[in-house]
Amino acid sequence: MNANRPPGERAVLAAVPKQLLIGGEWRDGAGGETLCVEDPASGEEIARVADAAPQDALDALGAAHAAWRGDWRVSAPRERSDILRRAYEAVVDRTDELALLMTLEMGKPLAESAAEVAYAASFLRWYAEEAVRTDGRVATHESGAGRVLTLKQPVGPCVLITPWNFPLAMGARKIGPAVAAGCTMLVKPARLTPLSMLMLARILEEAGLPGGVLNVVTASSSGSVMEPVIRDPRTRKLSFTGSTEVGRRLIEQSAEQVLRVSMELGGNAPFVVFDDADVDDAVEGAVLAKMRNIGEACTAANRFHVARPIAREFADKLAARMSAMKLGPGTEDGVEVGPLIDAEQLDKVSELVDDAVAKGARVLCGGERVDGPGHFYVPTVLVGVPPAARLLREEIFGPVAPIMAFGSEDEAIAAANDTQFGLVAYLYTADLKRALRVSERLETGMVGVNQGIVSNAGAPFGGVKQSGIGREGGPEGIEEYLETKYVALALD
Ligand code: NAP
């Protein structure tokens, strides 16, 4: 395996721990099985990691519970802060190595992987800073005779489940606040991209995180491995990032122990361009909102609603920009569009485009997959997309931009809100009053105004409707890992 790869790639792959991390020990799965990790640009196997059995996950939960019952929950906030700070510095120092690893297992271009490494690191830094500021408050009882004390305490052992599309940042966005709050955890990364998480675990270990606080389990049968731990009374919280379909199932499982849940689920982001917007700016924002991560982002613009007078100009300019983007393996210089994650995702994107075209959409550019190895789809712009097209309702998760024209502001808002999802919306306008008015009426957890990206460690990321429950990032993000205890203090 990997004999024909450049020495740099071989070294990065060899450095990753390939076992489960349980109670501070790296060990094989109970059944001795392994699972294969592939390079989506070629379909070649690049690593094998331990494939956990249900008992391994229960052992990992046991280790998290023991660490929780030990010293960790009462550890000094400054100690937790220092560990996160050291991990932040190590991640930044090792950007090139982590970025290459991410590109090899997930496919995104190297520059985007490096941007994700910086994004992941920013959560470690942010929560290193928050760890020492999780205070409650003191208030006077309204009678004057007593005091109300509120204490912030860690929730307890957490189960954290992450997706393949942002293999490092989605983990750091959960681990950072969980460590800062004094929680312990079992992390399960996606089976398609476990390597970045295993490397992050090694870095946190080297930064001084005590054994048992962070346990990592990689598995090919996530349902059967994770269900027993979600239903186990030692678990106190589940934080999940992934599809709405799986999230819904996990909420049901969480009901058994009445777990605290955070759910970062799917999206169907509208990108609305009003006729007073700067069209060139809007096109640049659209490229970012659509093409970041090869379109495989929950925040990806899924539908473009453009004011009728500028719709044609916007579509032509977007098609010119998207068709000029260089497609290829993410490790190659100058590549802007990497492969989709797997054959299934490629089939899905292809099917959605074919469905829209069969129903009357017109292809301005792209509209086809690339023959040969890897899972490549050509950047695509569609116009005149009919309301019945499936890609207006479903998450595309690929480099496809469907454009529709609208008349009035009310019509644009109604179209934008016509979805069960509510993660993020983008709007472009030169009118500040309109920006605020429309932002307030959009049924989403986040709005990007004249910008095609909203991700920021200091801001609350999350959705409404079927896009999720809870927020990650900012001061809100650590609250998800804290309980508020009220102590009633009599003075007389
Ligand atoms: P997914 O299929 O829901 O998987 C997400 C994670 O859940 C993976 O680790 C997966 O493991 C695991 N999983 C799957 N079935 C499970 C089960 N029955 N029990 C326990 N764990 C289970 O989603 P994905 O395809 O990896 O990621 C894409 C989705 O994530 C999109 O819908 C995207 O919008 C969403 N997402 C949301 C956000 C956000 O912040 N809102 C951010 C990024 C992505 P396996 O790998 O073994 O299947």
Residues whose N, C-alpha, C, O or C-beta is under 5 A from the ligand:
A	BS01	NAP	I161 T162 P163 W164 K188 P189 A190 R191 L192 A219 S220 S222 G223 M226 T241 G242 S243 T244 V246 E264 L265 G266 G267 A297 C298 S467
